[in-house]
Structure formats: C-alpha cells, structure tokens
C-alpha cells in the first residue's frame, strides 16, 4: 500500500510524514529527524505527536514537532 500526501486547497495539514517534515525544515536530514522522533517518543510531553500505525508508516504532528524544537532549544541552553 502506498499513501501519498496531497495538499488540499484552503486547508492546513496538521500531520505529515518524514518527507513533509524535511520539506518544511530545510537542512534537516533523515538521520537527525529519526533521532529527534525517538526523543519525542521517549518524552511524555511530545509522545502524542508521533503516530506509528505500522512499522513503516510514521505520522508527525507539525505543531507538536515545532514545540519539541523550541523545548529542545531551551533544554540545551540550560
């Protein structure tokens, strides 16, 4: 089964796959993204932002991912 993300006009997507995240954040590579998704899954605060319905399919909530990035920035500054 192949699932393709198709944007709908006048609609704001809330969830996307790894490719969608990489497109939104230029310069982010798949290796770093995989590490950060593991961190999100291990953190209760951000766990709900990553859904794995199958072992190959991953959906990431854009807003939760952005909150994670801000949390990560603040966390590293301490």
N, C-alpha and C positions, 0 to 999 in steps of 0.2 A: 504494500500500500504506500503510495506517495502522497503526501499532503503538501500543498503549495499555498503559501500566503499570498492572498490577493487583496490589495487595499481597496476599500470601498469609498467612493467619493462622499464627502461631507461626513466622514466617520473617523474617529480617532481610535486606533487599535490600543488595547490595554496589554495584550500578551503577544509574544513573538518567540521565534526560535533563536538559536545561537547566531545564525546568519543575520537576522534582523538586528540583534544587539551589536554585532560587529559593524553593520552598516551605519548604525546610529552613532557609534563611538569610534571614529576614525583613529587608526593607530593601535587599537586593541587587537591582540592576536588570540587565536583559539587556545593556545596553551595557558595564557593568563586568564582568559574567560573561564576555562574549566576549573582552574584553581579557585577563582572567586566564587563560582557556583557551588563548589564543595564547601567553602567557608559559609556561604549563605545557608546551605542545607544543615550545617552544624550549629547554626545560631538560631535560637528560638524566635528571635525578633524578625528574622528575614526568611525563615523556613517556608512560610506560606507563599513566597514569591517565586518558588521554583516547583514546577509540577513535572513528574516523570510518569506518564501513563504507561509507557513501555520502556524497556531498557535502551532503546534507540531514540525515543522521542522525548524532547525536553521543551517545555514552555516556560518563559520567563516573563514576569510582570514588569513592565517598563518602569513604573513609578517605584516599586519596591527595589528594583535594581539601582535606580538613581539614589534612593535613600541609603542603600547599602554603601554606595560610593562616598556619599557625604559622611556616613558613620565611619567608614574606613579611613578617610582623610583625617577626621577628628581623632580617631583612635590612635593613629600613628603619630600624631603631633604630641600626644601625652608622654 
